[in-house]
């Protein structure tokens, strides 16, 4: 339902935080937005 651009931005932001070693923290806001998991 979300625009592809929105999902892409979330994925990039999650990947950036995962690179910092905060993959767990990156997954929490993603699930809250419901873009990556949904």
C-alpha positions in Angstrom: 0.0 0.0 0.0 2.9 2.3 0.7 4.7 3.8 -2.3 7.8 1.9 -3.5 9.9 5.0 -2.8 8.8 5.0 0.8 9.7 1.3 1.2 13.1 1.9 -0.5 13.9 4.8 1.8 13.0 2.7 4.9 15.2 -0.2 3.6 18.1 2.1 3.0 17.7 3.6 6.4 17.5 0.2 8.0 20.5 -1.0 6.1 22.5 2.0 7.3 21.6 1.4 10.9 22.3 -2.3 10.5 25.8 -1.4 9.2 26.3 0.5 12.4 25.5 -2.6 14.4 22.0 -1.4 15.4 20.1 -3.9 13.2 17.8 -4.7 16.2 17.0 -1.0 16.6 16.6 -0.6 12.9 13.9 -3.4 12.8 11.8 -1.9 15.6 10.9 1.5 13.9 10.5 -0.4 10.7 7.8 -2.7 12.3 6.2 0.4 13.8 5.9 2.0 10.4 4.5 -1.3 9.0 6.3 -0.7 5.7 9.0 -3.3 5.7 7.1 -6.1 7.5 3.7 -5.4 5.9 
